[in-house]
Amino acid sequence: MIGIIVHAGAGNWNVENGHLEEAVRACEAAVAAGQAILLNGGSALDAVEAAVHVLEDCPVLDAGRGSYPNTDGAVEMDALIMDGRSLKLGAIAAIQRVRHPISLARRVMTDSGHHFLVGAGADAFADSIGFPRCDVSELLVGEDLVKYRQKEAQAALGDTVGAVALDAAGDLAAATSTGGTANKRPGRVGDSPLVGCGAYADNWTAAVSATGYGEALMRVVISKRVCDFVGTGLSAGSACEAAIRVLEERTEGDGGLIAIDARGQIGFAFNTQAMPHAYAVGDGPIVSGR
């Protein structure tokens, strides 16, 4: 059994400006990209990377193109990708001038000899391997949208994106990418690149990606918590719901989760106004929601 589910961020989406519908369409396209790879025998890692690429290219989402600027006007992005078979991972934080942070995170996993690189070190690694760089103007999608995002910062949670998948070999993978909170302090790192917080994947249990208020999500190590709940016998859906309850009870935080377990069961949960998402199991149709 193969399967993939993606999200475009849990938050207080404005349903009147069309961004929510655009985010749902991006989720559908992301699932289509990942599902095609899985159906052709590709790996879960390849599928989640390809899916997140699509989401990083969507200008209404806070990842890659469309990322929020910080208080200095710079774009610092975070990403994490994890292999459920080996438990290996690659993460970057506060990276600048990269169109697809998730792919650089994967290169950290495969080529750096480390698991997590940040700031200037992540920039230097990208340059050392000839990773494509971009101008900041390619990440900010126009002054009107930048001003809109900054204006709405107090009402939005961040629109982090993520994907999790199960391939035909039974391997799980998870990926999360974000531009972080709007108007954040330079150097701020949220939950997204932190293993067990922004994402986690373990072939024994599940693959999970999280979204929401990072300062709360990291306090309960929410993605690993979902995997632990699956390990006790809960379905992917029930595990996500249980973890959101823990988030609420322990931190009063807001967020959302997507998961797929080792049996191919899909799950998701959120306690915000909306969380655009889409999924497909096997060669079945793409199902989307918000």
C-alpha positions as CSV (number, residue, x, y, z in Angstrom):
1,M,0.0,0.0,0.0
2,I,1.2,3.5,-0.8
3,G,-0.1,6.8,0.4
4,I,0.7,10.5,0.7
5,I,-0.9,13.4,2.6
6,V,0.2,17.1,2.5
7,H,-0.8,20.2,4.4
8,A,-0.5,24.0,3.7
9,G,-0.6,25.2,7.2
10,A,-3.0,25.4,10.1
11,G,-4.1,29.0,10.9
12,N,-6.8,31.7,10.8
13,W,-7.2,31.7,7.1
14,N,-9.0,34.5,5.4
15,V,-11.8,32.8,3.4
16,E,-12.6,35.9,1.4
17,N,-9.4,36.7,-0.4
18,G,-9.1,33.4,-2.4
19,H,-5.8,32.4,-0.7
20,L,-7.5,29.4,1.0
21,E,-8.8,28.0,-2.2
22,E,-5.4,28.5,-3.9
23,A,-3.7,26.7,-1.0
24,V,-6.1,23.7,-1.4
25,R,-5.3,23.6,-5.1
26,A,-1.6,23.6,-4.3
27,C,-2.1,20.7,-1.9
28,E,-3.9,18.8,-4.7
29,A,-1.0,19.4,-7.1
30,A,1.5,18.4,-4.5
31,V,-0.3,15.1,-3.8
32,A,-0.5,14.5,-7.6
33,A,3.3,15.0,-7.9
34,G,4.1,12.7,-4.9
35,Q,1.5,10.0,-5.9
36,A,3.0,9.8,-9.4
37,I,6.4,9.1,-7.9
38,L,5.0,6.4,-5.6
39,L,3.0,4.7,-8.3
40,N,6.1,4.5,-10.4
41,G,8.0,2.7,-7.6
42,G,9.7,5.8,-6.3
43,S,10.7,6.3,-2.7
44,A,8.7,8.0,0.0
45,L,11.6,10.5,0.4
46,D,11.4,11.4,-3.3
47,A,7.6,11.7,-3.0
48,V,7.6,14.1,0.0
49,E,10.4,16.2,-1.5
50,A,8.6,16.6,-4.8
51,A,5.3,17.4,-3.0
52,V,6.9,20.1,-0.8
53,H,8.6,21.6,-3.9
54,V,5.1,22.3,-5.2
55,L,4.0,23.9,-2.0
56,E,7.2,25.9,-1.7
57,D,6.4,27.4,-5.2
58,C,2.9,28.5,-4.1
59,P,3.0,32.3,-3.4
60,V,0.2,32.3,-0.8
61,L,2.1,29.8,1.5
62,D,4.9,30.6,3.9
63,A,7.6,28.4,2.5
64,G,10.1,29.0,-0.2
65,R,8.5,31.6,-2.5
66,G,6.0,33.6,-0.3
67,S,8.0,33.2,2.9
68,Y,7.5,35.9,5.6
69,P,10.3,38.4,6.0
70,N,11.7,39.0,9.5
71,T,11.9,42.4,11.3
72,D,15.0,43.2,9.2
73,G,13.2,42.5,6.0
74,A,15.3,39.3,5.4
75,V,13.8,35.9,4.6
76,E,15.2,33.1,6.8
77,M,13.7,29.7,6.1
78,D,13.7,26.4,8.0
79,A,13.2,22.8,6.7
80,L,13.4,19.2,7.8
81,I,13.2,15.9,6.0
82,M,13.4,12.5,7.6
83,D,13.8,8.9,6.5
84,G,11.6,6.4,8.5
85,R,13.7,3.4,7.5
86,S,17.1,4.6,8.8
87,L,15.9,7.4,11.1
88,K,18.4,9.7,9.2
89,L,17.4,13.3,8.8
90,G,18.5,16.5,7.3
91,A,17.6,20.0,8.6
92,I,18.4,23.6,8.0
93,A,17.5,26.7,9.8
94,A,17.7,30.4,9.1
95,I,18.8,29.7,5.5
96,Q,18.6,32.6,3.0
97,R,18.3,32.9,-0.8
98,V,17.2,29.3,-1.5
99,R,14.0,28.7,-3.5
100,H,13.6,25.1,-2.3
101,P,14.8,24.7,1.3
102,I,13.5,21.1,1.5
103,S,16.0,20.0,-1.1
104,L,18.9,21.6,0.7
105,A,17.7,19.8,3.9
106,R,17.9,16.5,2.0
107,R,21.4,17.3,0.8
108,V,22.4,18.0,4.4
109,M,21.2,14.5,5.2
110,T,23.0,12.8,2.3
111,D,26.1,14.9,1.7
112,S,27.1,17.0,4.8
113,G,28.1,14.3,7.3
114,H,25.8,16.1,9.8
115,H,22.0,16.3,10.4
116,F,21.4,20.0,11.1
117,L,23.0,23.1,9.7
118,V,22.0,26.7,10.6
119,G,22.5,30.3,9.4
120,A,25.9,31.1,7.9
121,G,27.0,27.4,8.1
122,A,24.0,26.3,6.1
123,D,24.6,29.1,3.6
124,A,28.3,28.0,3.3
125,F,27.3,24.4,2.8
126,A,24.8,25.3,0.0
127,D,27.5,27.2,-1.8
128,S,30.1,24.4,-1.3
129,I,27.9,21.9,-3.1
130,G,26.8,24.3,-5.8
131,F,23.2,24.4,-4.6
132,P,21.1,26.9,-6.6
133,R,20.7,30.3,-4.9
134,C,18.2,32.9,-5.6
135,D,17.6,36.6,-5.0
136,V,15.4,37.7,-2.2
137,S,13.1,39.2,-4.8
138,E,12.2,35.7,-5.9
139,L,11.0,34.8,-2.5
140,L,8.9,37.9,-1.7
141,V,6.0,38.0,-4.1
142,G,5.3,41.7,-4.3
143,E,5.0,44.6,-1.9
144,D,1.3,44.3,-1.7
145,L,1.4,40.7,-0.5
146,V,4.4,41.4,1.8
147,K,2.4,44.3,3.4
148,Y,-0.7,42.1,3.6
149,R,1.3,39.3,5.4
150,Q,2.8,41.8,7.8
151,K,-0.5,43.3,8.5
152,E,-2.1,40.0,9.1
153,A,0.8,38.6,11.2
154,Q,-1.1,38.8,14.4
155,A,-4.0,36.8,13.0
156,A,-2.1,34.1,11.1
157,L,-0.1,31.2,12.4
158,G,2.4,30.8,9.6
159,D,1.2,28.5,6.8
160,T,4.0,26.1,7.2
161,V,3.9,23.3,4.6
162,G,4.5,19.6,4.9
163,A,4.2,16.1,3.4
164,V,4.3,12.5,4.6
165,A,4.3,9.4,2.6
166,L,4.5,5.5,2.6
167,D,6.1,3.8,-0.4
168,A,5.7,0.3,-1.9
169,A,8.8,-0.9,0.0
170,G,7.1,0.0,3.3
171,D,9.3,3.0,4.0
172,L,7.9,6.1,5.5
173,A,9.2,9.7,5.1
174,A,8.2,13.2,6.4
175,A,9.1,16.7,5.3
176,T,8.3,20.2,6.6
177,S,9.3,23.6,5.2
178,T,8.6,27.1,6.4
179,G,9.5,30.8,6.2
180,G,8.7,31.1,9.9
181,T,6.5,33.6,11.8
182,A,6.0,37.0,10.2
183,N,8.0,39.8,11.8
184,K,10.1,37.3,13.8
185,R,13.4,38.3,15.3
186,P,16.4,37.5,13.1
187,G,17.7,34.1,14.0
188,R,14.4,32.8,15.4
189,V,13.9,29.1,14.8
190,G,10.5,27.5,15.4
191,D,9.4,23.9,15.5
192,S,9.6,23.0,11.8
193,P,13.3,22.0,11.5
194,L,13.4,20.4,15.0
195,V,13.3,16.6,14.8
196,G,10.2,15.2,16.6
197,C,8.6,18.7,16.6
198,G,8.1,19.8,13.0
199,A,8.3,16.3,11.6
200,Y,9.2,12.7,12.5
201,A,9.2,9.5,10.5
202,D,9.7,5.9,11.8
203,N,8.9,2.8,9.9
204,W,7.8,1.1,13.1
205,T,5.0,3.6,13.7
206,A,4.2,6.6,11.4
207,A,5.4,9.7,9.5
208,V,4.1,13.1,10.8
209,S,4.3,16.7,9.8
210,A,3.2,19.6,12.1
211,T,2.1,23.1,11.6
212,G,1.0,26.0,13.8
213,Y,2.4,28.1,16.6
214,G,6.0,26.7,16.8
215,E,6.7,27.9,20.3
216,A,3.9,25.7,21.6
217,L,4.5,22.7,19.2
218,M,8.1,22.3,20.2
219,R,7.2,22.2,23.9
220,V,5.2,18.9,23.5
221,V,7.5,17.4,20.8
222,I,4.3,17.0,18.9
223,S,5.3,14.9,15.9
224,K,7.1,12.3,17.9
225,R,4.2,12.2,20.3
226,V,1.9,11.2,17.4
227,C,4.3,8.4,16.5
228,D,4.3,7.3,20.1
229,F,0.5,7.2,20.2
230,V,0.5,5.1,17.0
231,G,2.9,2.8,18.8
232,T,0.4,2.2,21.5
233,G,-2.2,1.0,19.0
234,L,-4.0,4.2,18.0
235,S,-4.8,4.8,14.3
236,A,-3.0,7.7,12.5
237,G,-6.2,9.8,12.8
238,S,-6.8,9.1,16.5
239,A,-3.1,9.7,17.3
240,C,-3.2,13.2,15.6
241,E,-6.4,14.0,17.5
242,A,-4.9,12.9,20.8
243,A,-1.7,15.0,20.2
244,I,-3.8,18.1,19.4
245,R,-5.6,17.6,22.8
246,V,-2.2,17.4,24.5
247,L,-1.2,20.6,22.7
248,E,-4.3,22.4,24.0
249,E,-4.2,21.1,27.5
250,R,-0.5,21.6,28.1
251,T,0.2,24.8,26.2
252,E,-3.1,26.2,25.1
253,G,-1.5,26.3,21.7
254,D,-3.0,26.1,18.2
255,G,-1.8,23.8,15.4
256,G,-2.4,21.0,13.0
257,L,-1.0,17.6,12.1
258,I,-0.9,15.2,9.2
259,A,0.2,11.5,9.5
260,I,0.4,8.2,7.7
261,D,1.1,5.1,9.6
262,A,3.0,1.9,8.7
263,R,-0.2,0.3,7.4
264,G,-1.0,3.2,5.1
265,Q,-3.7,4.7,7.2
266,I,-4.1,8.5,6.7
267,G,-4.7,10.9,9.6
268,F,-5.0,14.6,10.3
269,A,-6.3,16.9,13.0
270,F,-6.2,20.7,13.7
271,N,-7.8,23.1,16.1
272,T,-7.5,26.3,14.0
273,Q,-10.0,27.9,11.5
274,A,-8.6,25.8,8.6
275,M,-5.7,23.6,7.5
276,P,-5.7,23.1,3.7
277,H,-4.7,19.5,3.0
278,A,-5.0,16.7,0.4
279,Y,-4.2,13.0,0.3
280,A,-4.3,9.9,-1.8
281,V,-4.1,6.2,-1.0
282,G,-2.9,3.8,-3.6
283,D,-4.0,4.8,-7.1
284,G,-7.2,6.2,-5.7
285,P,-8.5,9.7,-6.2
286,I,-7.0,12.8,-4.6
287,V,-9.2,14.0,-1.7
288,S,-8.8,17.5,-0.4
289,G,-10.2,19.6,2.4
290,R,-9.7,22.7,4.4
